[in-house]
């Protein structure tokens, strides 16, 4: 069986689709998949052993200059690649009008997706041959698992889903055990305060840990360098591709992260992870997997501490450290 998966973005949503693919490979002998995904996340589907081909799309970029996209031939090349294969099933796991119209309807094969009551954008359901009902109020991973199971005709396996990509990144033993601190995110109010990071770094180093800090833009690099000034045991990593960041996470003993797509990557790699939420809610898209702890600042008693952003004041470094220590093995000799 040949299946086309349509899940274009964002990073967390793409990662949340992987367990459904693992279910399908176990339930349907010989199944193989192609996957349409935004160009910035094209590495992720390729890590799953069931994916033969990743078809990059640039809907985010194309909508800024649609005429140029057409004139350059980029849209035609994408459409020709997409229509080159007749699929046994085309599964739109995005549930958006743009994915349904521009991608799913263009592909060849019977088309499956969420029905009007289940999709984020109900109009998308009009473009599927088989709209399927998947109850809301469940974690995003479980909803996608149920969508795949209905589309491909099997029962959802019991228990927690498996992302299926950990084997792609063989952990390398390190001389000094490391923690990764994922400090960068999209909006200022989602950043855990720098003075809290500094306190956490001091505590972690005192217990024998080395700290690694990746970054994705100049503002994040500058923040990492400020935080690293406190100790030579803090390593600011060079600019890395997504796959290289994944290897750093796979090698780590544990992770502390803000609300960012990389926190979902840590979960997919099975790394113990404490995720920090301020103005946003973990809700139904928080860390999925074993040893994933989501801490919401508002769930802790208020404290008399000035922080920037202020929303994070109750979520102090000692709280974060106590939760991390509960899920991470202590370094030998500490």
Residue pairs with C-beta under 8 A, 6 or more apart in sequence:
1 28
1 30
1 31
1 32
1 88
1 89
1 152
2 31
2 32
2 33
2 34
2 85
2 86
2 87
2 88
3 24
3 31
3 32
3 33
3 34
3 87
3 88
3 89
3 90
3 91
3 152
4 33
4 34
4 35
4 36
4 85
4 87
4 89
4 90
4 91
4 107
4 109
5 17
5 21
5 33
5 34
5 35
5 36
5 45
5 51
5 91
5 93
6 35
6 36
6 90
6 91
6 92
6 93
6 94
6 99
6 103
6 104
6 107
7 13
7 14
7 17
7 35
7 36
7 37
7 93
7 94
7 144
8 14
8 36
8 37
8 38
8 57
8 59
8 94
8 99
8 103
9 37
9 38
9 40
9 41
9 60
10 41
10 261
11 41
11 44
11 261
11 262
11 264
11 265
12 261
12 263
12 264
12 285
13 94
13 140
14 37
14 41
14 44
14 45
15 44
15 163
15 261
15 264
15 265
15 267
15 268
16 140
16 141
16 144
16 264
16 285
16 288
17 93
17 144
18 44
18 48
18 163
18 164
18 165
18 268
19 141
19 144
19 145
19 161
19 162
19 163
19 164
19 288
20 93
20 141
20 144
20 145
20 147
20 148
20 149
20 161
21 33
21 48
21 50
21 51
21 148
21 164
22 48
22 50
22 161
22 162
22 163
22 164
23 145
23 148
23 149
23 154
23 156
23 157
23 161
24 31
24 33
24 50
24 148
24 152
24 154
25 31
25 49
25 50
25 164
26 157
27 149
27 152
27 154
27 155
27 157
28 152
28 154
31 50
31 152
32 50
32 52
33 48
33 50
33 51
33 52
34 51
34 52
34 53
34 54
34 55
34 85
34 87
35 45
35 51
35 53
35 54
35 55
36 55
36 57
36 82
36 103
36 107
37 44
37 45
37 54
37 55
37 56
37 57
38 56
38 57
38 58
38 59
38 60
39 56
39 57
39 58
39 61
41 242
42 54
42 56
43 241
43 242
43 243
44 242
45 51
45 54
46 54
47 165
47 168
47 169
47 243
47 246
48 164
48 165
48 168
49 164
49 167
49 168
50 164
55 78
55 81
55 82
57 78
57 103
58 69
58 74
59 98
59 99
59 102
59 103
61 69
62 69
62 74
62 75
69 75
70 76
79 106
82 103
82 106
82 107
83 106
83 107
83 108
85 108
86 108
86 109
87 107
87 108
87 109
87 110
88 109
88 110
89 109
89 110
89 112
89 151
89 152
90 104
90 107
90 108
90 109
90 110
90 111
90 112
91 112
91 113
91 147
91 148
91 151
91 152
92 99
92 100
92 103
92 104
92 111
92 112
92 113
92 114
92 124
92 128
93 113
93 144
93 147
93 148
94 100
94 124
95 113
95 114
95 118
95 119
95 120
95 121
95 124
96 119
96 120
96 121
96 124
97 121
97 123
97 124
99 124
100 113
100 123
100 124
100 125
100 126
100 127
100 128
101 124
101 127
104 111
104 113
104 127
104 128
105 111
105 127
110 129
110 130
111 127
111 128
111 129
111 130
112 128
112 129
112 130
112 131
112 132
112 147
112 150
112 151
113 119
113 124
113 125
113 127
113 128
113 130
113 131
113 132
113 147
114 124
114 125
114 131
114 132
114 133
114 134
114 147
115 125
115 131
115 132
115 133
116 122
116 125
116 131
117 133
118 125
118 132
118 133
118 134
118 135
118 136
118 143
119 125
125 131
130 151
132 147
132 150
132 151
134 143
134 146
134 147
134 150
135 143
135 146
136 143
137 284
138 146
138 284
139 284
139 285
139 286
139 288
140 284
140 285
140 288
141 161
141 288
142 156
142 161
145 156
145 161
146 156
149 155
149 156
160 288
160 289
160 290
161 288
163 267
163 268
163 269
163 270
163 289
165 268
165 269
166 250
166 268
166 269
166 270
169 246
169 247
169 249
169 250
169 269
170 250
171 250
171 251
172 251
174 210
174 251
176 208
176 209
176 210
176 233
176 331
177 208
177 209
177 210
177 253
177 331
177 332
178 209
178 210
178 211
178 212
178 251
178 252
178 253
179 204
179 209
179 210
179 211
179 212
179 252
179 253
179 254
179 255
179 256
179 324
179 328
180 211
180 212
180 213
180 214
180 248
180 249
180 252
180 254
180 255
180 256
180 266
180 271
181 197
181 200
181 201
181 211
181 212
181 213
181 227
181 255
181 256
181 257
182 214
182 255
182 256
182 257
182 258
182 260
182 262
182 263
182 266
183 191
183 192
183 197
183 213
183 220
183 223
183 224
183 227
183 258
184 191
184 214
184 215
184 216
184 217
184 219
184 220
184 223
184 258
184 260
185 191
185 258
185 259
185 260
186 260
188 309
189 278
189 279
189 309
189 311
190 258
190 259
190 260
190 278
190 279
190 280
191 258
191 309
192 258
192 276
192 278
192 312
192 315
193 307
193 308
193 309
193 312
194 223
194 226
194 227
195 307
196 307
196 312
196 315
196 316
196 317
196 320
197 227
197 317
198 227
198 230
199 317
200 256
200 317
200 320
200 321
201 211
201 227
201 230
201 231
201 234
202 230
202 231
203 317
203 318
203 321
204 211
204 321
205 211
205 231
205 233
205 234
207 330
207 331
207 334
208 330
208 331
208 333
208 334
209 233
209 253
209 331
210 233
210 234
210 235
211 231
211 233
211 234
211 235
212 235
212 237
212 248
212 252
213 224
213 227
213 228
213 234
213 235
213 236
213 237
214 224
214 237
214 240
214 245
214 248
214 262
215 221
215 223
215 224
215 236
215 237
215 239
216 239
221 236
221 239
224 236
225 236
227 234
228 234
228 235
228 236
237 248
240 248
242 265
245 262
245 265
246 265
246 269
249 255
249 262
249 265
249 266
249 269
249 271
250 269
250 271
252 271
253 272
253 328
253 329
253 331
254 271
254 272
254 273
254 274
254 324
254 327
254 328
255 263
255 266
255 271
255 272
255 273
255 274
256 273
256 274
256 276
256 320
256 324
257 263
257 266
257 273
257 274
257 275
257 276
258 275
258 276
259 275
259 276
259 277
259 278
259 280
263 273
263 275
263 287
264 287
264 288
266 273
266 287
267 273
267 287
267 288
267 289
267 292
268 289
270 289
270 290
270 291
271 291
272 291
272 292
272 324
272 327
272 328
273 287
273 291
273 292
273 293
274 293
274 295
274 320
274 323
274 324
274 327
275 282
275 286
275 287
275 292
275 293
275 294
275 295
276 295
276 297
276 312
276 315
276 320
277 286
277 294
277 295
277 296
277 297
278 297
278 309
278 311
278 312
278 315
279 309
279 311
281 296
282 294
282 296
286 292
286 294
287 293
287 294
291 327
293 323
293 324
293 326
293 327
295 315
295 319
295 320
295 323
296 315
297 311
297 312
297 313
297 314
297 315
298 311
298 314
299 314
300 314
300 315
300 316
300 319
301 314
302 313
302 314
303 313
303 314
303 316
305 313
305 316
306 313
307 313
